[in-house]
Amino acid sequence: MIGARIGDRTRGHPPVGVVDLPAGEDVRPGHERRPGAAALEEDLGSVRSIPEEDDRRSVVDGGHGRQGTSRPGARLPVVVAVVTFDDACPPGQVADALAARGLAWEVVAADGALPDAPDAVVVLGGPQGAYEEADHPYLASVKAWLVRLVDADVPVLGICLGAQLLADALGGHAHRAPIREVGVLPVEVVDPDDPLADHLAGSWVFVHQDTFSLPEGASLIARSSYPAAFRIGSAVGLQLHPEADPAIVAGWLARSNGPARWSETDPERLMDDVRAAEDLTQRGRALVGAWLDEAIPAP
């Protein structure tokens, strides 16, 4: 098995589309079991949490916990730390983009020991709020670590919660959004000269109820109703989900305290939208791959 699982701490994801948050609505639903929709069964059959071994070969470098995938001529000395916050939010297309480039990588639990000197870092999403240090004290450590990485010019890619943590750590402000964004939604590229701009055009999976203000010195690359992609120093933040595929989204919906609990959520509609966007996984892999090629140029 590649990587390691961390505890189930999911709080739930918001519903399909962009919807108003009713005043006083409880955003932390209970944990009782909710039966999954029958329409999700096909996708759940291929759900990947932290990736299991399949046709790829696990790599562990010298007993130091460096794990990932290999291919002939792989550049194994390069290690990318992939930080996870919940086992329902796996690397997905991030793992595939790393494997395609033969890069060694390790899964790191956000509430565990964070590596001192990674070559690059990907910070994934999760149900936590970037401002919820009182409920999740390790978030303060993650944010301090991100500041040190950017100060040291280490390439960092933050996805969803990862982007919110980056913004909050580097001088912006993460907060509850007035409306939720959930679904396959269009992105407007506002900086066509950014190296990632061509890969960001189109529609992407969004599942978030928080947003953020940009830190001073950050440049906005793309937006939806909120900042969708930004760059600051050695870091790039993506509010969208390039790692997501139908199996991952089905996994979010199947959680007992996931988005299927929300009264506004139509699981079948969300899954239909994700399946209809046939190129989502390919584009997600290409976007992450473009960032990797920028962060870790081939020798």
Sequence and secondary structure as in RCSB ss.txt:
>XXXX:A:sequence
MIGARIGDRTRGHPPVGVVDLPAGEDVRPGHERRPGAAALEEDLGSVRSIPEEDDRRSVVDGGHGRQGTSRPGAR
LPVVVAVVTFDDACPPGQVADALAARGLAWEVVAADGALPDAPDAVVVLGGPQGAYEEADHPYLASVKAWLVRLV
DADVPVLGICLGAQLLADALGGHAHRAPIREVGVLPVEVVDPDDPLADHLAGSWVFVHQDTFSLPEGASLIARSS
YPAAFRIGSAVGLQLHPEADPAIVAGWLARSNGPARWSETDPERLMDDVRAAEDLTQRGRALVGAWLDEAIPAP
>XXXX:A:secstr
  S            SEEEE  TT  SS         GGGHHHHTT  SS   SSS EEE TTS  EEE  TT  
TT EEEEEES TTS  THHHHHHHHTT EEEEEETTS   SS SEEEE   SS TT TTT THHHHHHHHHHHHH
HTT  EEEETHHHHHHHHHTT EEEEEEEEEEEEEEEEES TTSTTHHHH EEEEEEEEEEEE  TT EEEEESS
SEEEEEETTEEEESS TT  HHHHHHHHHSTTSGGGSTT  HHHHHHHHHH TTHHHHHHHHHHHHHHHHS   
